[in-house]
Structures are given as structure tokens and as C-alpha cells.
């Protein structure tokens, strides 16, 4: 039902769940993040730290690509 090749009235009814879908996704991601930090704080904080260090590098790569 979600793989319709074109929009129909049925597909538009599925679109009405839009605000709830991102909220459920964010809540699920937050739950996974919090439970991981509580279960193994050292390793999870190392992983979060590596991700945060890589964000400026990624941002610079995107900026350089746009400048080309």
C-alpha cells in the first residue's frame, strides 16, 4: 500500500500520519541513545565523541563540494 506508483485518495490518507511519524522516530532514536549510554557509558560516549568530531569535517567537505 505504501509503494503506490501514484498518489490516490488511499495514499493521501496515509499522509495524515505525517506529524506522528517523525515524533515516533525521534523518540525511538532517543530511547536507543539513552539506553546505550546507560548500558555502556564509556564506549557509547567515545562513539558519540567521534561522531561529534567528524561533524565539522563533514560540513567542510560539503561546503567545499558546493564551492566547486
ChimeraX attribute file (.defattr): number of C-alpha atoms within 10 A of each C-alpha:
attribute: neighborCount
match mode: 1-to-1
recipient: residues
	/A:1	7
	/A:2	8
	/A:3	7
	/A:4	9
	/A:5	7
	/A:6	6
	/A:7	10
	/A:8	9
	/A:9	8
	/A:10	11
	/A:11	14
	/A:12	10
	/A:13	10
	/A:14	11
	/A:15	11
	/A:16	10
	/A:17	10
	/A:18	10
	/A:19	9
	/A:20	9
	/A:21	12
	/A:22	11
	/A:23	11
	/A:24	11
	/A:25	11
	/A:26	11
	/A:27	12
	/A:28	12
	/A:29	12
	/A:30	12
	/A:31	12
	/A:32	12
	/A:33	14
	/A:34	13
	/A:35	13
	/A:36	15
	/A:37	15
	/A:38	11
	/A:39	11
	/A:40	10
	/A:41	13
	/A:42	11
	/A:43	12
	/A:44	17
	/A:45	13
	/A:46	11
	/A:47	12
	/A:48	13
	/A:49	11
	/A:50	11
	/A:51	11
	/A:52	11
	/A:53	11
	/A:54	11
	/A:55	11
	/A:56	11
	/A:57	11
	/A:58	11
	/A:59	11
	/A:60	11
	/A:61	12
	/A:62	11
	/A:63	11
	/A:64	10
	/A:65	9
	/A:66	8
	/A:67	7
	/A:68	5
